[in-house]
Amino acid sequence: MSVKIRLARHGAKKRPYYRIVVTDSESPRDGRYLEAIGSYNPLQDPAEVTLETERVKYWIEQGALPSDTVKSILKKEGLIANPA
């Protein structure tokens, strides 16, 4: 079982709101997940991001792989170092 950190889409049509979730890589995008560790609202200016930083660090230490989008969010929040 490979564990991923990715976005799960919620909200109405044309009004996206995302939860940042830890899930099995084989489960569907909006399906079952292990834990919700944050949220992302792209409609705010600037985009609103809330994260449970301790849980994010825990899951990364356990080997969870963030998706490309989540990785860029974590870099902007300073939780993942930029490669030098």
N, C-alpha and C positions, 0 to 999 in steps of 0.2 A: 504494500500500500504506500503510494507516494502522497505526501501531504503538501498542499499548495496554499498560498495566501493569495486570494483573488477578490474581484469585485462581484457582488450579487446585485442585480438591478431590481429596484423597487420604484414606486412612484407611478404616476399616471402617464398616459400617452403624451409624448413631447415634453414631459416634466420629469426627467430622470433624477433619481436619488439612489445612491449606491451604499451598500454595507460592505465593509472590508471584512472578509470572513476567512477562517481556516477550514479547509475542506479536503476530502479525498479527491485526488485528481480525476477519478472516474465519475464522480457525481455531476449532475447537470449544473449549469451556471446558476440558476435560481433555486436549486434543489437543496437537499439536506446538507448541513454543515456542522462541523464540530464546535466552533465557537465564533461569535461575532466580536471582533476586536477594534472596530471603529466604523466611521462613516465618512462619506465623501459626497458633497453637494456641488456639482459643477455649475449650477445656475447662479450662485452667488458671485459677486465680483469684489475681491478675488475669491476663488473657489474655497469653500469651507471644508476643512478636514479636522476630524476629531479622532484621536487614537488612544488606546490604552497601551502606553509605551512599554510597561513592564511585560504585558502579555505578548506584544510584538517581539520583544527581545527574547522572551522564553521560547516562542515557536521557532524563531530563526535559529536559536541554539539547538533546538531539537531536530533541525534539518528541514524545516518547511521552506519551500522555494516560492518566492513571490513572483507573480506574473510581471510582465514588462511594465504595465500601467501602475501596479502597486509599487514596483521597485522605484519608479520615478517619483511617486508620491512620498515614499519613505526617504528618498534622497533629499527632496525639498524640505522635509521635516527634520532632517539631520539624524535619522536613525540608521542609515547605511552610509558609510564613507564612500566618497567618489574615488574611483581608481585613479592613481596618480601616474 
